[in-house]
Amino acid sequence: MTHDELRELTGGYALGALGEQERRAFEAHLATCVECAREVGEFATVANGLALAVPQVDPPAALRARVLNAVLSEESARVDPMPFPQPPVRVRPSALPVWLATAAALAAVALGLYSLNLRERISRLEEDLRLANARAAGVERELQVARAAVPRTSNARQIATVLDAPDVRTIDLLGQKNAPAATGRVYWSPTRGLVFTASNLPAPSVGRQYQLWVIPLGGSPVSAGMLDLEGGGLTMALVDSTIASRVGTVAVTLEPAGGVPQPTSDPVLAGTW
Amino acid sequence: MAGGDSSALADLYDRHARAIYSLALRILADAAEAEDVVQDVFTQAWRQATRYDAARAPVAGWLMIMARARSLDRLRRRRARISTTEMDPAMPHPRDPEIDQETLAITREQAERLRGAIGVLPDVHRTAIELAYYEGLSQTDIAARLQQPLGTVKTRIRTGLLKLRDVLSGRVQS
């Protein structure tokens, strides 16, 4: 099949509507085509929207008790799940150019779409296993990326402690209108603290500096320190759990050098848990 | 959700049962079966709860994909009962927890926008997409149902999804 013919299959693939042969041919193509992989990823989001775009109807009130009782009675009867398998070894992200790593990730995501469902039809247990694997591998990959970005400083151990925390979660930060290309990510453990990373922050003008804020739900911003930029607008910070125990929003503002007690400008980067 | 206590389950139910029920009702057009789907989904979710950490990923996308898969399972069993021909084993909806986290999270506002956009899609595009998504038909099935060439169906599905994607991403207004 030509590329144009294969590209016609992106929609059917994302909706799970390809025949077996076409699906195989398309998946082989996906592994090498960043354009189609990206489109499949976008269509997967649309498909998820289709699930929510139906008329909303309240279920009968009695269903709540029925479902809760049924689920919990099964819970108490079930045996312990099998132990976690080790996550598969993945290609180190740093070994690939960025665009290729992205293409590979998209293709992997797209390729993962069907295999899971095939397994689901064979056995729900097998699906459990793959979900656990995929999650573990995804987390492991995130940790690898984050660890690779960590300079060998005295903070490294503390950062690793946060990244490895059982309660660690991620918050994605988006560049606001004054820095639309900026992106950031926070790894937050309520018990061990918070690791903040960002890239593409514009260089501040003379006498100005970026300041990091942790804003608890319903509370006032608490300064989490000043940020120094490296090349590429990269920066990172480690925030103690005494400040980061309750996080609603994490934001970055541009302030007079040395910092201010409360933000005086709109955020350039912000994300909410 | 991890840890699996009953108040967390109740909370999960209160947040998502309506959306799950609504999708199942749309696919199955049968209230009793839609209720069974809700129970199936929460049972499956709970079975995986100790390993799926809701703190890491929005759980809504995951639940909705299970809701679609369970609903289509039932729809296909029903069709198999009333049909003497072999059903095409069309795929249930793809899901991947990593996609849930990175890509599939859409807001209520986006869902609303998408709903409007679906309404104004040309009929031929909307019908093809709806047959694939809500009825689980393969492109070949759809071509037969609509008596259109397969190539036409492929193009309609992709073109329609491109339009919906543009609405969802804010590139165009619905």
Interface residues (C-beta under 8 A of the other chain):
Chain A: R7 E8 L9 T10 G11 G12 A14 L15 G16 A17 L18 G19 R23 G41 E42 F43 A44 T45 V46 A47 N48 G49 L50 A51 L52 A53 V54 P55 Q56 V57 D58 P59 P60 L63 R64 R66 V67 L68 A70 V71 L72 E74 E75 R78 P81 F84 V109 G112 L113 Y114 L116 N117 L118 E120 R121 R124 D128 L131 A132 A134 R135 G138 V139 D167 R169 T170
Chain B: G4 S6 L9 A10 Y13 D14 A17 R18 A19 Y21 S22 L23 L25 R26 A31 A34 E35 V38 Q39 F42 T43 Q44 W46 R47 Q48 T50 R51 Y52 D53 A55 R56 G61 M64 I65 A67 R68 A69 D88 A90 M91 P92 H93 P94 R95 D96 P97 E98 I99 Q101 T103 L104 I106 R108 Q110 A111 L114 R115 I118 I129 A132 Y133 Y134 G136 L137 S138 Q139 T140 I142 G151 K154 T155 I157 R158 T159 G160 L161 L162 L164 R165 L168 S169
